[in-house]
Structure formats: C-alpha cells, structure tokens
Amino acid sequence: MSLQNHNETKQKVKGRKPLFIAIVAIIAWMSIGGISGPIFAKISSVQENDNSAFLPDSAESTLASRVIVKFQDQDSDLIPTLILLEGAVNPATNPQTFAAINDYAKALPGKILTEANKPLSYYFAPGVPLTVIPSQDGKAVLINFQISSVASGESIGDEPALPLVIEFIREDLKQTFNGESVDSYVTGAGGIFADLFGAFGSIDTTLLLTTLCVVSFILILVYRSPVLWLIPLLTAVLALTFATFIVYHMAKNDWIDLNGQTQGILDVLVLGAATDYALLLISRYREELHQHESRFDAMRVAWRGTVEPILASGGTVIAGLLVLLLSDLSSNRGLGPVGSIGIFCAMLAALTLLPAFLVLFGRWIFWPKIPKFDHADEKLSGLWAKIGAFVDRSPRKIGIVTGIVLLVFAGFATTLNTSGVAQTDVFTKEQDSVVGLERLGLHFPSGEGTPVEIVVAEDRVAVASAAILAIDQVDSVAPATLRDPMTGAPTETPKVVEGKVLLNAILKVPADSQEAKKLIPSLREKVQEVDPTALVGGQTAVGFDIDQSSRRDNQVIIPIVLILIAIILGLLLRSIFAAGILLFTVVLSFGATLGVCAFVFEHIFGFPSTDASFPLFAFVFLVALGIDYNIFLMTRVREETQKIGTRAGVIKGLTVTGGVITSAGVVLAATFGVLGVLPLVFLAQLGFAVAFGVLLDALVVRSLLVPALVRLIGPKIWWPSKLQHEKVSVD
C-alpha cells in the first residue's frame, strides 16, 4: 500500500468517530424535539397572571387577604368583575329596558358555557345574586359580581376558563341587547385578567412566529446561503422546545411561578441567545476551515476557541438571572430559573447539536461561498479592517467622544418615570375592559366595584370609618353585611368574623391608578392610629405593595449582579483591571439606554410611565447580555495578545470578531424588539430597551469604546496577570 493511500485510509478511520458522535447527537436532539414539541400548546395553561399571587407573605395586602377571604362564604379567592350597560337604561324613562337588565342579571348564572358544558354559576361566587345598580345620572347601569379564581383557573382544553367565561358574557350581552340602544362592557379585575390572558395567548403564535421570521431573515442576509441559515435556526428552535418542556413541568408541579410575561421573555431569550452562540461558532469554524484540510480538525479548533466565551457569556446571564431568586416577588423569582434554563439549553444546543450538523454536512453547507483549505484569512480585509485601523490611529479621540456621548444620554436616565403602570395603561391597543373602566368613571365613583378592603376590630368600626372618610379621595365607606338567608340579598347588619369587620372604601379615583396607590400609606396610617391591628388590602393595596417590593429589589439585586459579573470577568480574562473597565462600559451603556428610553417613552411612544420593576429587568438583560459582546471580543483579544501583543491583538481581535458580533447583536436586538408585537406596554418597553441597548453595546461600546480604551491603556489592561509585562509601546 502506498503512503498516500495509507494516509487516506487513516484519515477516514480518524473521521469515523466524530462522525458517529455527530449522528448520535443529532438523533438525541431530534428525539428531545419530538417529545418536547407538543408542550408548546400547553404552556399557557400553567401561567399565573394574578399580581396578588406574586407578593411576599409579609406584605400587608397578603396578610389582609387571608382575613378578607373569611368574609366571603367560601374558601377560594374572588375576582371582582363588572358589567357596565350604558345608554337608554334609565329606570324612569326606559322601564322596560331596565326590567330586561334585571331579568338578564337573574338569568346569567344559569346560562351554559358551551366549551365546558357547565353553567356560569359554577364560576361565580356561590349564593350571591347579581344585583343591578343604576347610576345617579340615569345613563348607566352596573352589575357587580364575583368570579371564583379557583374555578375560573381550571383548564378547558388547553385554555384557562376565565377568558372563555368573559368572552361568553360579552357576546351574550351583545346578542341580548342588540337594537336596544345599549352599549355593554365587561370590565373590573375579571375583564382585565381575561384580556391579559388573550394578549399572552398570542405568545404561542404571533410572538413565536414573528421571532422565527425575523431571525430567519437576518440569518439569510448574514450568510447569503440558501441552506446554512436553517442550521442555526433549527438549533435555536430545538433549544427552545427543550427549555419549554422543562419549564412547563416545573410550573405544573408548582416549583416555579410562570406568567405570560416570563414566557414571552423565555421565547425571545432562547432564540436570540442560541442564534448568537451559533453565529460565533460558525464564524470561527469557517475561519478554521481555511487553516485545516479536515473539517473535523477545523471544528475541533473552532469548538475549543469558542467554548470558553460561550460558557462565560451564558454563565454571566445565568448568574444575573439567578440573583432574581432574591426578589420579594415570586414572578421575578420565577423568571430567574426560567431564563437560566433557557440559556443553559441554548448553550447546550450550540455546543452539541450545532457542531454535529456542521461536521455532518461538510463544507458544502456554506455554498455558494464555500471556504477552501488555502490558509487565507478573509476577515483581515474589508469594513472591520478599516474600523480596526481607525481605532488604532485615533484611540484617544474615539474614547473621549464616545464616552461623552454616552454620559450625556445617561444624564437623562433620572427623568425616567418608574412610578408604575395603571391597569388601564397596560395595553398598547384598546381593550374592552379598559374602555369599560374609562366609561365607568363617567357615571359612578371611579373605584366602584374594586374597593379598598380594610379589616378592623368590631368595636373600632365607627372611628375607623370616620378616619377613612376624612381622606379627600375616599367617596364612601361601608361594612360588609350579612345576607338574607332566603333571598341572598344584603342586609344592614355588619358581618363579624372573629371579632373583625370588613370595611369597603370606594375611591373617587380609579382603583388601579397612581393616585389611588398613593392613598394606601395614608389609609394605613389613619386606620392603624385608631386600630393597630387593622389591615388594608384589596387590588389597590396589592398594586402599591408590588411597587414597593420592586423598588426594594432594585436596591438589593442590582449591586449583587454587578459583583457576580465582575468576578466572572476577572476569572475569564485573568485580569481585575480588564474586568473593571468592561463592567464600567456596560453600566455606562445601560445608563445611556435608560436616558434614551426616558425620552422615547414619553415623547414618541406616549407611555405615561414604566412599571417599577422595569429598571431591574432592563438592567439584568442589558448588563448580562451586553457584557456578552465584550466577552466575545476580549477573549479573542487575549488569545491574540499572547501571540502578537496587546496593541496588535486588540486590533486583530476587533477585526476578526467585528462581523459576527455585530450580526449577533442585530439578531438579539431584533428578537427582543419582536416583544413589541404583543399589545402589552411592559413588554413593548422592555423590548425597545433591550434592543436599543444591545445595538448600542454591539455597535458603539464593543466596536469603538472598549478597543479604544484597551489600545490606550496597553498591556496594563491585563493586570495582575503576566501579560501586563509585555514590552509594547503605546502611542
């Protein structure tokens, strides 16, 4: 046998093992996809979207709810719901219509919800009749009733019952009063929750499909290949199915709290991160194919060169997300493990499935621009070579100009309004429940149907009521009363439970508004002056306590995230100085992003404010994700520095990673930007903030500011590692 034939045979034998491993990895991931895929249709059934369920046990509204439920004649919590009928409903001038409304209120509980084949009474508070309340101006009628959160939370098929119940009532109202000159709305907490379920329901379809289309479009532009773009996309999709499978079972077994907001973030986070990791590995693999004749050798070198930055990048995001476990709010705590599982699955797929696909298909997958074994370095020419030369020539000027611009933008961050978002402002599109609340305020006290609930001692009812009424924005106060055992109608006798009485305070302002929340501290102070054991609860108090918990989380979690990221960077780069510089640039970028958000939200989008938790979410994602691009850059710079020195190393690192990191930034920005397709203000705000911040990091901080600073500082950037002693002059 000739030497050439011997070498060819040896190469074939050598390639069999990695090829076999690749096939096994692909089969394993396809099996995971087959098992996990059907879970997509079920994930919304394990969501929890009631804010009160997320509060800590120590919150006063939580303590109050445990007592308030004892006044409700059943063990389950209730969701206040309102039917508003507006128009020709005056009992004096339209007695027939008013009588029809009364008949409708009596008949509604007996109507059958077709999807469940159960009467609506199954979902209503048992034994409580629906009463009709005309407005003083004679232009509207209110039907106030309660829905059981337990019954309405049951699944009908793959959907929770609540939105089906509310939609049934809305359609039934339209059919019943068609042609009666009556407009109907279903609102209150029940109507708003139903509309939220509807918005989150589109996560399974609209959000996911839009994200996939956007990612596909960008990948096609990046690779300009009819086939290659499918591989990172399929890798990202399988990572998401696996993550969704794990999250579904954790939520189903009550190990974590999952809401629609978290699910939406999971989808874009996994698809964006997995695609970013894929871009990094494919770019390095293409580079190595020019240096190695064997695709297996090329992948081995590429994998070793990218595994550390991918693990460090993913580890940074996971560390930042897991700090959310320290949050007072269980919804935030739920996002920690949910997001971490998503990032872990993204890393796992990028480091196992993606290499398997690439080596299985060989070089032709890059067609029409197939990389040849020619020892060429195609990245050392073109746009990023010019940008690298520009940074090399003018590092001081670039550092000063970009730093000043970012500082100016960051100065506007203090103008960002984080006072919270009213329930009527949570949607970007008009919803029936929101319109109903707005119309309600024209005919009834704005807090009608959603009172502040105050538990006081029986002997302090009179003085507590007087103290509450002394507050300007309180319209009325009345105790919860016993009901007639024959008719179920309320009597005038206050209901006493364990020596306590429940007072319902109706506010003159909408119960979910900032004005209402600001009244909670005064209400608590006033009633606790006359009764130290008093508790103030209800939806308004829940909103206030959530805002307070969010602000506490901001103060506790943000510093811890910064410390963890600094430690990870220091270990990765073996340099305290480099870690500090990178952390400073990302925090500066975060501040600049908040400043831009303050201007855009108020003057362009017209959002009145942001949720109190917005800065925390924006920080965790922007700092954890933004540091990725610095990690991708600086790990390559360190690798090149060991060969050619810091000055040449930073320029080459910028040149060879410029295209792929920019592409990764565009992909991640686009995926988070897709959150704006959902009709929810918080996700639209978070999507814009992360998209803008990621682009700022990828295009300005990583491309200009960081390389300029490294170029200026020189080898000292690697202190205290041995690389700091490199003898290279710095201009």
HUHU-V852792 format. One record per residue. N is the residue number from 0. RES is the residue in three letters. SS is DSSP state (~ for helix, > for strand, _ for the rest). D_LAST is the distance of its C-alpha to the last C-alpha in whole Angstrom. Layout:
n->{N:N}
res->{RES:RES}
ss->{SS:SS}
d_last->{D_LAST:D_LAST}
//
This chain:
n->{0:1:2:3:4:5:6:7:8:9:10:11:12:13:14:15:16:17:18:19:20:21:22:23:24:25:26:27:28:29:30:31:32:33:34:35:36:37:38:39:40:41:42:43:44:45:46:47:48:49:50:51:52:53:54:55:56:57:58:59:60:61:62:63:64:65:66:67:68:69:70:71:72:73:74:75:76:77:78:79:80:81:82:83:84:85:86:87:88:89:90:91:92:93:94:95:96:97:98:99:100:101:102:103:104:105:106:107:108:109:110:111:112:113:114:115:116:117:118:119:120:121:122:123:124:125:126:127:128:129:130:131:132:133:134:135:136:137:138:139:140:141:142:143:144:145:146:147:148:149:150:151:152:153:154:155:156:157:158:159:160:161:162:163:164:165:166:167:168:169:170:171:172:173:174:175:176:177:178:179:180:181:182:183:184:185:186:187:188:189:190:191:192:193:194:195:196:197:198:199:200:201:202:203:204:205:206:207:208:209:210:211:212:213:214:215:216:217:218:219:220:221:222:223:224:225:226:227:228:229:230:231:232:233:234:235:236:237:238:239:240:241:242:243:244:245:246:247:248:249:250:251:252:253:254:255:256:257:258:259:260:261:262:263:264:265:266:267:268:269:270:271:272:273:274:275:276:277:278:279:280:281:282:283:284:285:286:287:288:289:290:291:292:293:294:295:296:297:298:299:300:301:302:303:304:305:306:307:308:309:310:311:312:313:314:315:316:317:318:319:320:321:322:323:324:325:326:327:328:329:330:331:332:333:334:335:336:337:338:339:340:341:342:343:344:345:346:347:348:349:350:351:352:353:354:355:356:357:358:359:360:361:362:363:364:365:366:367:368:369:370:371:372:373:374:375:376:377:378:379:380:381:382:383:384:385:386:387:388:389:390:391:392:393:394:395:396:397:398:399:400:401:402:403:404:405:406:407:408:409:410:411:412:413:414:415:416:417:418:419:420:421:422:423:424:425:426:427:428:429:430:431:432:433:434:435:436:437:438:439:440:441:442:443:444:445:446:447:448:449:450:451:452:453:454:455:456:457:458:459:460:461:462:463:464:465:466:467:468:469:470:471:472:473:474:475:476:477:478:479:480:481:482:483:484:485:486:487:488:489:490:491:492:493:494:495:496:497:498:499:500:501:502:503:504:505:506:507:508:509:510:511:512:513:514:515:516:517:518:519:520:521:522:523:524:525:526:527:528:529:530:531:532:533:534:535:536:537:538:539:540:541:542:543:544:545:546:547:548:549:550:551:552:553:554:555:556:557:558:559:560:561:562:563:564:565:566:567:568:569:570:571:572:573:574:575:576:577:578:579:580:581:582:583:584:585:586:587:588:589:590:591:592:593:594:595:596:597:598:599:600:601:602:603:604:605:606:607:608:609:610:611:612:613:614:615:616:617:618:619:620:621:622:623:624:625:626:627:628:629:630:631:632:633:634:635:636:637:638:639:640:641:642:643:644:645:646:647:648:649:650:651:652:653:654:655:656:657:658:659:660:661:662:663:664:665:666:667:668:669:670:671:672:673:674:675:676:677:678:679:680:681:682:683:684:685:686:687:688:689:690:691:692:693:694:695:696:697:698:699:700:701:702:703:704:705:706:707:708:709:710:711:712:713:714:715:716:717:718:719:720:721:722:723:724:725:726:727:728:729:730}
res->{MET:SER:LEU:GLN:ASN:HIS:ASN:GLU:THR:LYS:GLN:LYS:VAL:LYS:GLY:ARG:LYS:PRO:LEU:PHE:ILE:ALA:ILE:VAL:ALA:ILE:ILE:ALA:TRP:MET:SER:ILE:GLY:GLY:ILE:SER:GLY:PRO:ILE:PHE:ALA:LYS:ILE:SER:SER:VAL:GLN:GLU:ASN:ASP:ASN:SER:ALA:PHE:LEU:PRO:ASP:SER:ALA:GLU:SER:THR:LEU:ALA:SER:ARG:VAL:ILE:VAL:LYS:PHE:GLN:ASP:GLN:ASP:SER:ASP:LEU:ILE:PRO:THR:LEU:ILE:LEU:LEU:GLU:GLY:ALA:VAL:ASN:PRO:ALA:THR:ASN:PRO:GLN:THR:PHE:ALA:ALA:ILE:ASN:ASP:TYR:ALA:LYS:ALA:LEU:PRO:GLY:LYS:ILE:LEU:THR:GLU:ALA:ASN:LYS:PRO:LEU:SER:TYR:TYR:PHE:ALA:PRO:GLY:VAL:PRO:LEU:THR:VAL:ILE:PRO:SER:GLN:ASP:GLY:LYS:ALA:VAL:LEU:ILE:ASN:PHE:GLN:ILE:SER:SER:VAL:ALA:SER:GLY:GLU:SER:ILE:GLY:ASP:GLU:PRO:ALA:LEU:PRO:LEU:VAL:ILE:GLU:PHE:ILE:ARG:GLU:ASP:LEU:LYS:GLN:THR:PHE:ASN:GLY:GLU:SER:VAL:ASP:SER:TYR:VAL:THR:GLY:ALA:GLY:GLY:ILE:PHE:ALA:ASP:LEU:PHE:GLY:ALA:PHE:GLY:SER:ILE:ASP:THR:THR:LEU:LEU:LEU:THR:THR:LEU:CYS:VAL:VAL:SER:PHE:ILE:LEU:ILE:LEU:VAL:TYR:ARG:SER:PRO:VAL:LEU:TRP:LEU:ILE:PRO:LEU:LEU:THR:ALA:VAL:LEU:ALA:LEU:THR:PHE:ALA:THR:PHE:ILE:VAL:TYR:HIS:MET:ALA:LYS:ASN:ASP:TRP:ILE:ASP:LEU:ASN:GLY:GLN:THR:GLN:GLY:ILE:LEU:ASP:VAL:LEU:VAL:LEU:GLY:ALA:ALA:THR:ASP:TYR:ALA:LEU:LEU:LEU:ILE:SER:ARG:TYR:ARG:GLU:GLU:LEU:HIS:GLN:HIS:GLU:SER:ARG:PHE:ASP:ALA:MET:ARG:VAL:ALA:TRP:ARG:GLY:THR:VAL:GLU:PRO:ILE:LEU:ALA:SER:GLY:GLY:THR:VAL:ILE:ALA:GLY:LEU:LEU:VAL:LEU:LEU:LEU:SER:ASP:LEU:SER:SER:ASN:ARG:GLY:LEU:GLY:PRO:VAL:GLY:SER:ILE:GLY:ILE:PHE:CYS:ALA:MET:LEU:ALA:ALA:LEU:THR:LEU:LEU:PRO:ALA:PHE:LEU:VAL:LEU:PHE:GLY:ARG:TRP:ILE:PHE:TRP:PRO:LYS:ILE:PRO:LYS:PHE:ASP:HIS:ALA:ASP:GLU:LYS:LEU:SER:GLY:LEU:TRP:ALA:LYS:ILE:GLY:ALA:PHE:VAL:ASP:ARG:SER:PRO:ARG:LYS:ILE:GLY:ILE:VAL:THR:GLY:ILE:VAL:LEU:LEU:VAL:PHE:ALA:GLY:PHE:ALA:THR:THR:LEU:ASN:THR:SER:GLY:VAL:ALA:GLN:THR:ASP:VAL:PHE:THR:LYS:GLU:GLN:ASP:SER:VAL:VAL:GLY:LEU:GLU:ARG:LEU:GLY:LEU:HIS:PHE:PRO:SER:GLY:GLU:GLY:THR:PRO:VAL:GLU:ILE:VAL:VAL:ALA:GLU:ASP:ARG:VAL:ALA:VAL:ALA:SER:ALA:ALA:ILE:LEU:ALA:ILE:ASP:GLN:VAL:ASP:SER:VAL:ALA:PRO:ALA:THR:LEU:ARG:ASP:PRO:MET:THR:GLY:ALA:PRO:THR:GLU:THR:PRO:LYS:VAL:VAL:GLU:GLY:LYS:VAL:LEU:LEU:ASN:ALA:ILE:LEU:LYS:VAL:PRO:ALA:ASP:SER:GLN:GLU:ALA:LYS:LYS:LEU:ILE:PRO:SER:LEU:ARG:GLU:LYS:VAL:GLN:GLU:VAL:ASP:PRO:THR:ALA:LEU:VAL:GLY:GLY:GLN:THR:ALA:VAL:GLY:PHE:ASP:ILE:ASP:GLN:SER:SER:ARG:ARG:ASP:ASN:GLN:VAL:ILE:ILE:PRO:ILE:VAL:LEU:ILE:LEU:ILE:ALA:ILE:ILE:LEU:GLY:LEU:LEU:LEU:ARG:SER:ILE:PHE:ALA:ALA:GLY:ILE:LEU:LEU:PHE:THR:VAL:VAL:LEU:SER:PHE:GLY:ALA:THR:LEU:GLY:VAL:CYS:ALA:PHE:VAL:PHE:GLU:HIS:ILE:PHE:GLY:PHE:PRO:SER:THR:ASP:ALA:SER:PHE:PRO:LEU:PHE:ALA:PHE:VAL:PHE:LEU:VAL:ALA:LEU:GLY:ILE:ASP:TYR:ASN:ILE:PHE:LEU:MET:THR:ARG:VAL:ARG:GLU:GLU:THR:GLN:LYS:ILE:GLY:THR:ARG:ALA:GLY:VAL:ILE:LYS:GLY:LEU:THR:VAL:THR:GLY:GLY:VAL:ILE:THR:SER:ALA:GLY:VAL:VAL:LEU:ALA:ALA:THR:PHE:GLY:VAL:LEU:GLY:VAL:LEU:PRO:LEU:VAL:PHE:LEU:ALA:GLN:LEU:GLY:PHE:ALA:VAL:ALA:PHE:GLY:VAL:LEU:LEU:ASP:ALA:LEU:VAL:VAL:ARG:SER:LEU:LEU:VAL:PRO:ALA:LEU:VAL:ARG:LEU:ILE:GLY:PRO:LYS:ILE:TRP:TRP:PRO:SER:LYS:LEU:GLN:HIS:GLU:LYS:VAL:SER:VAL:ASP}
ss->{_:_:~:~:~:~:~:~:~:~:~:~:~:~:~:~:~:~:~:~:~:~:~:~:~:~:~:~:~:~:~:~:~:~:~:~:~:~:~:~:~:_:~:~:~:~:_:_:_:_:~:~:~:~:_:_:_:_:_:~:~:~:~:~:~:~:~:~:~:~:~:_:_:_:_:_:_:>:>:>:>:>:>:>:>:>:>:_:_:_:_:_:_:_:~:~:~:~:~:~:~:~:~:~:~:~:~:~:_:_:_:>:>:_:_:_:_:>:>:~:~:~:_:>:_:_:_:_:_:_:>:>:>:>:_:_:_:_:_:>:>:>:>:>:>:>:>:>:~:~:~:~:_:_:>:>:_:_:>:>:~:~:~:~:~:~:~:~:~:~:~:~:~:~:~:~:_:_:_:_:_:>:>:>:>:>:>:~:~:~:~:~:~:~:~:~:~:~:~:~:~:_:~:~:~:~:~:~:~:~:~:~:~:~:~:~:~:~:~:~:~:~:~:_:_:_:_:~:~:~:~:~:~:~:~:~:~:~:~:~:~:~:~:~:~:~:~:~:~:~:~:~:_:_:_:_:_:_:_:~:~:~:~:~:~:~:~:~:~:~:~:~:~:~:~:~:~:~:~:~:~:~:~:~:~:~:~:~:~:_:_:_:_:_:~:~:~:~:~:~:~:~:~:~:~:~:~:~:~:~:~:~:~:~:~:~:~:~:~:~:~:~:~:~:~:~:_:_:_:~:~:~:~:~:~:~:~:~:~:~:~:~:~:~:~:~:~:~:~:~:~:~:~:~:~:~:~:~:~:~:~:_:~:~:~:~:_:_:_:_:_:_:_:_:_:_:_:~:~:~:_:_:~:~:~:~:~:~:~:~:~:~:~:_:~:~:~:~:~:~:~:~:~:~:~:~:~:~:~:~:~:~:~:~:~:_:_:_:_:_:_:_:~:~:~:_:>:_:_:_:_:~:~:~:~:~:~:~:~:~:~:~:~:_:_:_:_:_:_:_:_:>:>:>:>:>:>:~:~:~:~:~:~:~:~:~:~:~:~:_:_:_:_:>:>:>:>:>:>:_:>:>:>:_:_:_:_:_:_:>:>:>:>:>:_:>:>:_:_:>:>:>:>:>:>:>:>:_:_:_:_:_:_:~:~:~:~:~:~:~:~:~:~:~:~:~:~:~:~:~:_:_:_:_:>:>:>:_:~:~:~:~:~:~:~:~:~:~:~:~:~:~:~:~:~:~:~:~:~:~:~:~:~:~:~:~:~:~:~:~:~:~:~:_:_:~:~:~:~:~:~:~:~:~:~:~:~:~:~:~:~:~:~:~:~:~:~:~:~:~:~:~:~:~:~:_:_:_:_:_:_:_:_:~:~:~:~:~:~:~:~:~:~:~:~:~:~:~:~:~:~:~:~:~:~:~:~:~:~:~:~:~:~:~:_:~:~:~:~:~:~:~:~:~:~:~:~:~:~:~:~:~:~:~:~:~:~:~:~:~:~:~:~:~:~:~:~:_:_:>:~:~:~:~:~:~:~:~:~:~:~:~:~:~:~:~:~:~:~:~:~:~:~:~:~:~:~:~:~:~:~:~:~:~:~:~:~:~:_:_:_:~:~:~:~:_:_:_:_:_:_}
d_last->{60:57:54:52:55:54:50:51:54:51:49:51:53:49:49:52:51:48:50:52:50:49:52:53:50:51:55:54:52:54:57:55:55:58:59:57:57:60:59:57:60:61:58:59:62:60:58:59:58:60:57:60:60:56:57:57:60:60:59:62:63:63:65:67:68:69:72:72:73:76:77:77:80:78:75:73:70:71:69:70:71:72:74:74:77:76:79:83:83:85:88:90:89:89:91:91:87:87:89:88:84:86:88:84:83:86:86:82:82:84:83:81:78:78:75:76:80:80:81:79:80:79:75:77:78:81:84:82:84:82:83:82:81:82:79:81:80:82:79:78:79:77:78:76:76:74:73:72:69:70:72:70:67:69:68:70:69:65:65:66:69:68:67:70:72:70:70:74:75:73:75:78:78:77:80:82:82:81:83:83:81:79:75:74:71:70:68:67:65:67:66:62:62:64:61:58:60:60:57:56:58:56:53:55:55:53:50:50:51:49:46:47:47:43:42:44:43:39:39:41:38:36:38:40:42:46:46:43:42:46:44:42:44:47:45:44:48:49:47:48:52:51:49:52:55:53:53:56:58:56:57:61:61:60:57:55:55:54:54:54:50:49:50:49:45:46:47:43:41:43:43:39:38:40:38:35:35:37:34:32:34:35:32:31:34:34:31:33:36:34:33:37:40:42:41:42:39:37:38:38:34:33:35:34:30:31:34:32:30:33:35:32:32:36:36:34:36:39:38:38:41:43:42:44:47:47:48:51:52:53:52:48:49:50:47:45:47:48:44:43:46:45:41:43:45:42:40:43:44:40:40:44:45:42:42:45:46:43:44:48:47:45:43:45:44:41:43:43:39:40:37:38:37:35:32:30:27:28:25:22:24:25:24:21:19:19:18:15:14:14:12:9:9:10:9:10:13:14:14:16:18:19:20:22:24:25:26:28:30:30:32:35:35:38:40:41:44:45:49:50:52:56:58:58:55:54:54:53:56:59:61:65:65:62:65:67:66:65:69:70:69:71:74:73:71:68:68:71:71:68:69:68:70:71:73:75:78:81:82:79:79:81:78:75:76:77:73:72:73:72:69:69:67:70:73:75:76:78:79:79:83:85:87:90:91:93:91:88:87:86:88:87:87:84:83:82:81:80:81:78:78:76:75:74:72:71:68:68:65:64:64:60:58:56:59:61:58:58:62:61:60:63:66:65:65:68:70:69:70:74:73:71:71:71:68:66:66:66:63:62:61:60:57:56:56:54:51:51:51:48:46:47:45:42:42:42:41:37:36:37:36:32:33:34:31:29:31:31:27:26:29:28:24:25:22:23:20:20:23:23:20:22:25:23:22:26:28:26:27:30:31:30:32:35:34:34:38:39:39:40:43:44:44:44:46:48:48:49:47:46:48:47:45:43:40:40:41:38:36:37:36:33:31:33:32:29:28:29:26:23:25:26:22:21:23:22:19:20:22:20:17:20:20:17:14:13:10:13:15:14:14:17:19:18:20:23:24:23:27:29:27:28:31:32:31:33:36:36:36:39:41:40:41:44:45:46:49:51:53:51:49:47:46:45:43:42:41:39:37:36:36:33:31:31:30:27:26:26:25:22:21:21:20:17:17:17:14:12:12:12:9:8:10:9:13:14:15:18:19:22:22:22:19:17:17:15:13:10:7:4:0}
//
